[in-house]
Amino acid sequence: MEFNLTKKNIVFIALISLSILIWTYFLNSTDLIITEMLNLGEMGNIILKLNTSNFFLFLVSFPLTIALIVIQTKLEEKRINSFIVSIGGSLIGLSLALILFSNMQEYLLIGIFYLIGIILTTELINVKKLELKKYVSFRLLGTGNQKTTTIIALGLFLFVAMTVYDNKEMYSEQIDNQLLELAGGNDAKDQLSDYAADLLIESHKQTAKQITSLPTFDALGTSIDPNAVAFHTGLLELTDSVNSPEYREQIKQEIAKQSDVSDDQLKDVLTTVKQQMPLFGIMTDLLWLIEGFAFFSAFLLISNTIFYILTAIYGLIIEQIFKIAVK
């Protein structure tokens, strides 16, 4: 099959390659590693990375490649040329990204699915552009975004599922450790101590109030029995001190001593819970499926909102620029 690349084809190849290098650079700069994202203990660190400007710029620049591929396929008259431009530009960009950016090596499997998505998208656009009559560019851009990102999401699901399945004991242990940390962590203990102290202090207040309100209570203060007088004085002092911060802190310390639980005891409790709740065991066994579907759904959510809008905007602008340039 004969083909001759035009200057426009070469320009599109260069732009597609450059666009891939741009968003892979920003993704690499975030230091986001998928295996790290699967580690529940690193959740705080992952959230910090997601809140960086580099991740925002990755989200903004990622749809540019899809828009370029859709528009070049729409404008290209020769079907073979559209495939050469799409696949060639993508291969160059992805290959350079693997060489230049160390973190991208972990995304190799997803990159393969990305390339498959580009091929299927190019074929679909070649077919659709002959069928559509109204709002052609906008609908082609939406189709291209949906097809490419769905294939990428499948690759992401496969990578996550395989990673978790191959290391299911390690990831199950991470979940156990997080549950133990929540159950035995200082924050949780402090919150429980505060709550228990409030309840106990309120109980002391009510008990003291009930006793001091008895008709015979005042008589104890003037009794000839020293024990009765001491009880009367002590109860009045307790009523005065029960609202003090010092009393509350004393109660908290006593509660903490009585409710101190060792890590081994927490583990025994967790084991018992697992035995009594079969669903917990099923969730642990299917952790690879749950994690994979979570990443799949999250990526598609971003794709159908942020990427969809940006792909349409970029594509319409690119098409107008090339139409003006041709004139």
C-alpha positions as CSV (number, residue, x, y, z in Angstrom):
1,M,0.0,0.0,0.0
2,E,1.5,3.3,-1.1
3,F,1.5,6.4,1.0
4,N,3.2,9.8,1.0
5,L,3.4,11.8,4.1
6,T,2.6,15.5,3.7
7,K,4.0,18.4,5.6
8,K,0.7,18.5,7.6
9,N,1.2,14.8,8.5
10,I,4.7,15.5,9.8
11,V,3.5,18.5,11.8
12,F,0.8,16.4,13.4
13,I,3.3,13.6,14.2
14,A,5.6,16.2,15.9
15,L,2.6,17.8,17.8
16,I,1.3,14.4,19.0
17,S,4.8,13.4,20.2
18,L,5.3,16.7,21.9
19,S,1.9,16.6,23.6
20,I,2.7,13.2,25.1
21,L,6.0,14.4,26.4
22,I,4.2,17.3,28.0
23,W,1.7,15.3,30.0
24,T,4.1,12.5,30.9
25,Y,6.6,15.1,32.2
26,F,3.9,16.5,34.5
27,L,2.8,13.0,35.6
28,N,6.4,12.0,36.2
29,S,7.0,15.2,38.2
30,T,4.1,14.3,40.6
31,D,6.0,11.2,41.7
32,L,2.7,9.3,41.6
33,I,3.4,5.6,41.5
34,I,0.4,3.3,41.2
35,T,1.9,0.7,43.6
36,E,2.3,3.4,46.1
37,M,-1.3,4.5,45.6
38,L,-2.4,1.0,46.5
39,N,-0.6,1.3,49.9
40,L,-3.2,2.5,52.4
41,G,-0.4,3.6,54.7
42,E,0.7,6.2,52.1
43,M,-2.8,7.7,51.6
44,G,-1.8,11.0,53.2
45,N,1.3,11.3,51.0
46,I,-0.8,10.5,47.9
47,I,-3.4,13.2,48.7
48,L,-0.6,15.7,49.0
49,K,0.7,14.7,45.5
50,L,-2.7,14.9,44.0
51,N,-3.0,18.5,45.3
52,T,0.1,19.7,43.5
53,S,0.2,22.0,40.4
54,N,2.0,19.3,38.5
55,F,-1.0,16.9,38.8
56,F,-3.3,19.7,37.8
57,L,-1.2,20.4,34.7
58,F,-1.2,16.7,33.9
59,L,-5.0,16.6,33.9
60,V,-5.1,19.7,31.7
61,S,-2.6,18.5,29.2
62,F,-3.6,14.9,28.9
63,P,-6.6,15.4,26.6
64,L,-4.5,17.4,24.1
65,T,-3.1,14.2,22.5
66,I,-6.5,12.8,22.0
67,A,-7.8,16.0,20.4
68,L,-4.8,16.1,18.0
69,I,-5.3,12.5,16.9
70,V,-9.1,13.0,16.4
71,I,-8.7,16.2,14.3
72,Q,-5.8,14.9,12.2
73,T,-7.8,11.7,11.4
74,K,-10.8,13.8,10.5
75,L,-8.9,16.1,8.2
76,E,-6.7,13.4,6.6
77,E,-8.1,12.1,3.4
78,K,-5.9,9.0,3.2
79,R,-6.8,6.4,5.8
80,I,-3.3,4.8,5.8
81,N,-1.8,8.2,6.6
82,S,-4.1,8.8,9.5
83,F,-2.9,5.6,11.1
84,I,0.8,6.3,10.4
85,V,0.4,9.8,12.0
86,S,-1.5,8.6,15.0
87,I,0.5,5.5,15.8
88,G,3.9,7.0,14.7
89,G,3.4,10.1,16.8
90,S,2.2,8.1,19.8
91,L,5.1,5.6,19.6
92,I,7.7,8.4,19.4
93,G,6.2,10.3,22.3
94,L,5.7,7.2,24.5
95,S,9.2,5.8,23.7
96,L,10.9,9.1,24.5
97,A,8.8,9.4,27.8
98,L,10.1,5.9,28.9
99,I,13.6,7.0,28.2
100,L,13.5,10.4,29.7
101,F,11.2,9.9,32.7
102,S,12.0,7.1,35.2
103,N,8.6,6.9,36.8
104,M,7.0,6.2,33.4
105,Q,8.4,2.7,33.3
106,E,5.8,1.5,35.8
107,Y,3.1,2.7,33.4
108,L,4.4,0.5,30.6
109,L,1.4,-1.9,30.6
110,I,-1.0,1.1,30.7
111,G,1.0,2.7,27.9
112,I,0.4,-0.4,25.7
113,F,-3.4,-0.1,26.3
114,Y,-3.1,3.6,25.6
115,L,-1.6,2.8,22.2
116,I,-4.3,0.2,21.5
117,G,-6.9,2.9,22.4
118,I,-5.3,5.3,19.9
119,I,-5.4,2.6,17.1
120,L,-9.1,1.8,17.8
121,T,-9.9,5.5,18.0
122,T,-8.3,6.2,14.7
123,E,-10.2,3.4,13.0
124,L,-13.5,4.6,14.6
125,I,-13.0,8.2,13.6
126,N,-12.3,7.1,10.0
127,V,-15.6,5.3,10.0
128,K,-17.7,7.9,11.9
129,K,-16.5,10.9,9.9
130,L,-18.2,9.5,6.8
131,E,-21.5,8.8,8.7
132,L,-22.0,11.9,10.8
133,K,-23.8,14.9,9.2
134,K,-24.2,17.4,12.1
135,Y,-21.8,18.6,14.7
136,V,-19.3,16.3,13.2
137,S,-16.1,17.6,15.0
138,F,-17.7,17.9,18.4
139,R,-19.2,14.4,18.2
140,L,-16.0,12.9,16.9
141,L,-14.0,14.4,19.7
142,G,-16.4,13.0,22.3
143,T,-16.2,9.6,20.6
144,G,-12.4,9.7,20.5
145,N,-12.1,10.7,24.1
146,Q,-14.6,8.0,25.2
147,K,-12.9,5.2,23.2
148,T,-9.3,6.0,24.2
149,T,-10.0,6.6,27.9
150,T,-12.1,3.4,28.2
151,I,-9.3,1.3,26.8
152,I,-6.8,3.0,29.2
153,A,-9.2,2.4,32.1
154,L,-9.2,-1.3,31.2
155,G,-5.4,-1.3,31.2
156,L,-5.4,0.4,34.6
157,F,-7.9,-2.1,35.9
158,L,-5.7,-5.0,34.7
159,F,-2.5,-3.6,36.1
160,V,-4.0,-2.9,39.5
161,A,-5.8,-6.2,39.7
162,M,-2.7,-8.2,38.7
163,T,-0.5,-6.2,41.2
164,V,-2.9,-6.8,44.1
165,Y,-3.6,-10.4,43.2
166,D,0.1,-11.3,43.0
167,N,0.7,-9.6,46.4
168,K,-2.7,-10.2,48.1
169,E,-1.2,-11.3,51.4
170,M,0.8,-8.1,51.6
171,Y,-2.2,-5.8,50.8
172,S,-4.5,-7.8,53.2
173,E,-1.9,-7.2,55.9
174,Q,-1.9,-3.5,55.1
175,I,-5.7,-3.4,55.6
176,D,-5.3,-5.2,58.9
177,N,-2.6,-2.8,60.0
178,Q,-4.8,0.2,59.2
179,L,-7.7,-1.3,61.1
180,L,-5.4,-2.0,64.1
181,E,-4.0,1.6,63.9
182,L,-7.6,3.0,63.9
183,A,-8.6,0.8,66.8
184,G,-5.4,1.3,68.9
185,G,-4.1,4.6,67.7
186,N,-3.5,7.5,70.1
187,D,-6.2,9.6,68.5
188,A,-8.8,6.9,68.8
189,K,-7.9,6.2,72.4
190,D,-7.9,9.9,73.3
191,Q,-11.4,10.3,71.8
192,L,-12.7,7.3,73.6
193,S,-11.2,8.5,76.9
194,D,-12.8,12.0,76.4
195,Y,-16.2,10.5,75.7
196,A,-16.0,8.1,78.7
197,A,-14.8,10.8,81.0
198,D,-17.7,13.1,80.0
199,L,-20.2,10.3,80.7
200,L,-18.6,9.4,84.1
201,I,-18.4,13.0,85.2
202,E,-22.0,13.6,84.3
203,S,-22.9,10.5,86.3
204,H,-21.0,11.8,89.3
205,K,-22.8,15.1,89.0
206,Q,-26.2,13.5,89.0
207,T,-25.4,11.2,91.9
208,A,-24.0,14.1,94.0
209,K,-27.1,16.2,93.2
210,Q,-29.5,13.4,94.2
211,I,-27.7,12.9,97.5
212,T,-27.3,16.6,98.4
213,S,-31.0,17.2,97.6
214,L,-32.1,14.7,100.2
215,P,-33.9,16.4,103.3
216,T,-31.6,14.5,105.7
217,F,-28.3,15.6,104.0
218,D,-28.0,18.9,105.8
219,A,-28.5,17.2,109.1
220,L,-25.3,15.2,108.5
221,G,-23.2,18.4,108.8
222,T,-24.3,19.0,112.4
223,S,-24.3,15.4,113.4
224,I,-22.4,14.3,116.5
225,D,-21.0,11.4,114.4
226,P,-17.6,12.5,112.9
227,N,-18.0,10.1,110.0
228,A,-21.3,11.6,109.0
229,V,-19.7,15.1,109.2
230,A,-16.8,13.9,107.1
231,F,-19.1,12.4,104.5
232,H,-21.1,15.7,104.3
233,T,-18.0,17.8,103.9
234,G,-16.4,15.4,101.3
235,L,-19.5,15.3,99.2
236,L,-19.7,19.1,99.1
237,E,-16.1,19.3,98.1
238,L,-16.6,16.7,95.4
239,T,-19.6,18.7,94.1
240,D,-17.4,21.7,93.8
241,S,-14.5,20.0,92.1
242,V,-16.4,17.7,89.7
243,N,-16.5,20.5,87.1
244,S,-12.8,21.4,87.3
245,P,-10.3,20.5,84.5
246,E,-8.1,18.7,87.0
247,Y,-10.9,16.3,88.0
248,R,-11.6,15.6,84.4
249,E,-7.9,14.8,83.6
250,Q,-7.8,12.5,86.6
251,I,-10.8,10.6,85.4
252,K,-9.3,10.3,81.9
253,Q,-6.0,8.9,83.3
254,E,-7.9,6.3,85.4
255,I,-10.0,5.3,82.3
256,A,-6.9,5.0,80.2
257,K,-5.2,2.7,82.7
258,Q,-8.2,0.4,82.9
259,S,-8.8,0.3,79.1
260,D,-5.2,-0.1,77.9
261,V,-5.2,-2.7,75.2
262,S,-2.1,-4.3,73.7
263,D,-1.4,-4.8,70.0
264,D,-1.7,-8.6,70.5
265,Q,-5.1,-8.2,72.0
266,L,-6.3,-6.0,69.2
267,K,-5.0,-8.6,66.7
268,D,-6.9,-11.3,68.5
269,V,-10.1,-9.2,68.3
270,L,-9.6,-8.6,64.6
271,T,-9.1,-12.3,64.0
272,T,-12.3,-13.1,65.9
273,V,-14.2,-10.4,63.9
274,K,-13.0,-12.0,60.6
275,Q,-14.1,-15.5,61.7
276,Q,-17.6,-14.2,62.7
277,M,-18.0,-12.1,59.6
278,P,-17.6,-14.2,56.4
279,L,-18.2,-11.1,54.3
280,F,-14.9,-9.6,55.6
281,G,-13.1,-12.7,54.3
282,I,-14.8,-12.5,50.9
283,M,-13.8,-8.9,50.6
284,T,-10.2,-9.7,51.4
285,D,-10.2,-12.5,48.8
286,L,-11.7,-10.2,46.2
287,L,-9.5,-7.3,47.1
288,W,-7.8,-7.4,43.6
289,L,-11.2,-7.0,42.0
290,I,-12.4,-4.2,44.3
291,E,-9.1,-2.2,44.0
292,G,-9.1,-2.7,40.2
293,F,-12.7,-1.5,39.8
294,A,-12.0,1.5,42.1
295,F,-9.2,2.7,39.9
296,F,-11.2,1.9,36.7
297,S,-14.2,3.9,38.0
298,A,-12.2,6.9,39.2
299,F,-10.3,7.2,35.9
300,L,-13.6,7.0,33.9
301,L,-15.2,9.6,36.1
302,I,-12.3,12.0,35.3
303,S,-12.4,11.1,31.6
304,N,-16.2,11.7,31.3
305,T,-16.0,15.1,32.9
306,I,-12.6,16.9,32.8
307,F,-11.1,15.1,29.8
308,Y,-14.3,15.2,27.8
309,I,-14.7,19.0,28.0
310,L,-11.0,19.7,27.4
311,T,-10.8,17.3,24.4
312,A,-13.7,19.1,22.8
313,I,-12.2,22.6,23.4
314,Y,-8.7,21.7,22.3
315,G,-10.0,19.8,19.2
316,L,-12.2,22.6,18.0
317,I,-9.4,25.2,18.4
318,I,-6.8,22.9,16.7
319,E,-9.2,22.4,13.7
320,Q,-9.7,26.1,13.3
321,I,-6.0,26.8,13.4
322,F,-5.2,24.2,10.7
323,K,-8.1,25.4,8.5
324,I,-6.7,29.0,8.7
325,A,-3.1,27.7,8.1
326,V,-4.2,25.8,5.0
327,K,-5.8,29.0,3.6
